[in-house]
């Protein structure tokens, strides 16, 4: 919890308002909104981040083309793939990220079919007759000669009260000599106690996805609709960024980077993932 709180403070403290920066001059992209506004699909975000598509989206660049993965073009494109109206990312952090992904000696690209990115789908289900919010975390995985989206994790507040495991002196336990009784005291522990999770190991974590699928198969949970989608990326070295869709007046719309943070080690990455998955 302390590690998570510290990381949350680090991320929040790095947030400041970023204003749009115009890019002019011969052969340069002018940030008049036409480029950012046309990023209507996530696949376009990938292509533009990598400089695999023209500004107007009409021409695809392939390996061997003059502008394919062109460094100067990427610098201009990535600049325009940020939410400049509501995302609070410092100019220095943004520039450091751009410099990193477009480094001349070791540029970093996004790959749709590679791991270390996933979708967060905010959805609505009816659970035992009541409408409720459920978050699905989905990943791309290979299937045969192609790929498919699969559900990796589920976050649902309705399951949490059933796994509120007590700690310390308040936690019920099975006596270390229970084996001498043939573990007959399991009857009292599991049938006369309303917290059977107390008798699980310290590293036990409830599998909400299995519960979710069980409730669907039992007819207790039914899908209604999707309220929103965002994407989380860990593909770029020691960085994390979030991509969200913005439908609003003006030019700075479409799929844009809405959050950005440096991730210096696996411990910080795990803390961010736990925060995203709502496993506090």
N, C-alpha and C positions, 0 to 999 in steps of 0.2 A: 504493500500500500504506500509506504514512504517513497519507494523508488518510482511508483506510478505518479504520485503527487508531484515529485520533483521534476519528472519529465514533462508533466502537464504544464508546470510553471515555466519550464524552458521553452516549450512550444508557444505558450501564450505570450511570454515576454518578447518573443521574436516577431510579434505581429504588429505592424504599423501600416498606415494607409499608403498605397502606391498609386501615384497618378499616372495616366497614360503618357507614353513618351513617343513623340513623332519621329519618324525616320524619313529623311529626305535625301535629295541629291540624285544625280543621274544613276539609273539602274537600281535604285534602292526602292524598298517597299514603303509607301507612305501609310502611316497608321491613321487612315481616315475611316477605319471601321470596316471596310469592304472585306478585308482578309478575315478578321476575327468573326465577323457576322456570318461568314459562310462556313464556319466549322460546325456544321449541323449534325455530323455523325462522329461517333468516337473513332471509327476507322480513319476519318480525315485527320483527327487529332494525331494519331500515330504517324500518318504519312507526312504531315507538316512538321511535326517534331523532328522527324528524320530527314526532312528535305527530300521527299519522294513525290511531291506534287507541286504543280504551279500555283501561283497566288490565287488565280480565279478558280482553281479546282478542276479545270477542263483537261489538263495534261498530266499524265502520270509519268514520273521519272523512274527509269530502271537502271540497273547496274550497266555501266558503259556510257550512259548519257552524261553530258557535260555538267549538268546541274545536280545529278544524283549525289546525295549526301554532301553537297557543296558546303564548306564550312561557313563562308560569309553569308550564304543564304540561310543556313540553319540559325546563325546568330540573330538574324532579323526575324525569322519565323518564330523562334522560341520566345523572343521578346513579346510577341503578339499573342501568345497562348496563355496569358495570365489574366485572371479576373482583376481588372483595375478599378472597379467601382466599390466592391464590398470586401474583397479579400485584403487582409491587413498583413502584408508581407513586406519586410523592410527592403529598401532599394539595394542595400549592400548584400543581403542574403540572396535576393533575386539575381543580382549580378554574379555572385559567387557560383550559384547554381548554373547559370548560363555559361560561364567560363569553364566550368567542370565538364558539362555535357558536350561542349564544342571544342574541347582541348585538341590542339593540332596533332599531338603525339598519340593520344589515347581517347578519341571521341567515344561518347556513350550514346547508344540508340535504344529505342523501345522495340520490343518484339511481341507481337500479339500472341504467339504460340508458346512463349517462354513462361515459366512460373514467376512467382514473386509479384503478381498483381491479381486483384480480385474485385468483384462487384459487391456493393452493399445495396440490397433491394429492400426498401421500406414498403411493406405491404399490409393489407388489411384482411383478416380472416374472421369468421364467426367461430367462436369457441364456446361450445355448449349453449348456443343460441344468442350469444352476445358478441357484438363487433369488437375486435381487439387488434392492436398493432403487433405485427410480427416482423422481425428483420431477418432476411435470408442473406447469407454470405455465399457467393457463388464463384466458382473457378472454372477455367478452361482446362480440359484434359483431353488427351489423345484417345480416339476410339477408332480402332481399325486403321484405315487410311486417312481418316479425317479427325475432326475435333468436335467436342460438345461441351456445353455448359452443365455443370453439376452443382448441387447444393453441398457445401462443405460444412457449414455451421448454421446454427439458428440462435437468435436471441429473442426470448419471450418472457416478459415479467411474470406471466401467469404460472410459470414453472418454479420460479425462485422460492416462494414460501415453502415449498415442499422439501427444500434442500438447505434450510437455514441451520447448518450444523453448529452446535454450541461448542465452546472451547473451555479449557481449564476445568475448574471445579464443578461448573454447571453441566458438563458433558457426562451423560451416563456411560458406563463402560461394563464390559464383561470381565469378571474377576480372572486374574491370571491362572487360577486353578480350575477354571471352568471345564477343562478337559477331563478332570478327575470325576466330574459329574456327567460325563458323556455329552456335554454342552446342552443339557436339558434346560438350562436357564435361557436358552434362545427363545423359548415360548414367551417368557415374561418380557424379554427385550424387544421382540418383534411384534407381539400381539397386544401387549398391555402398555406399550410405550408409543407415543405419537411422533417420535423422532428416530426412526430406525436408521437414518443416515449417521447417527452418532456412533454406530458400531462399524463404520467403515474405516479404512486406513487413512493416514494423514494426507496421502497424495491423491485421494479419491476426488474426482470431478464428475459431476453429473453430465450425462450425454443427452443434451437437449434435442439434438437432431433425431435420435432414436425415439425419444418421447413424442416429438413432433410427428414423426411418421406413424407412430402407433395411434395417436389421436386422430390422424387423418383416416387411417385404415378402419378405425373404430367408428367413424362417422361423427366424431365430436368436434372436429375442426374442418372448416370448409373455406376455400379460397374465395375472396371477394374481388380485390383489385390491387394495383400497385400505385403507391403515392409518389414514389421518387426513387431515383437511382444515382449512385455516385460510385467512383472507382478509386481504389487505393493502390499505389505503386511503390514497390521496393526494388525495382529493376536497376535503378541508377546508383551504383556504388553505395556510398554511405549517405544516402538521401532517402527521404520519404516525401511523397507529394500526393495530394488528393485532387481528383478531377470531377467537377460538378457541371451540370447543365444550367445555363442561365437563359431564361426566356423573358426579355425585358426590352423596353424601348431603347433606341440608341444603337450603337455599333458594337459595343463590347459584349457580345452575346454568344451563345453556343456552348460547346464543351471547352472549359477553361480550367487552369490550375487554380484551385481555391484555397489550398493550404500547402505549406512547404516547411520542412524541418530537416536538420542534419541528424543523422543517426550514426554515432561514432562507434558503437559496438553492438553485439547481439543482445546484450541485456536491455539496451534502450529500444531495440527493435521489438523485443518481446513485450516490453511495457506498452509500446504504442499499439501493438496487436491486441493486447488484453484490453486496452482502453476502447479500441474500435469494436471488439467483440463483446464489450460490456461485461467482461469477466473481472470485476474489481474485487 
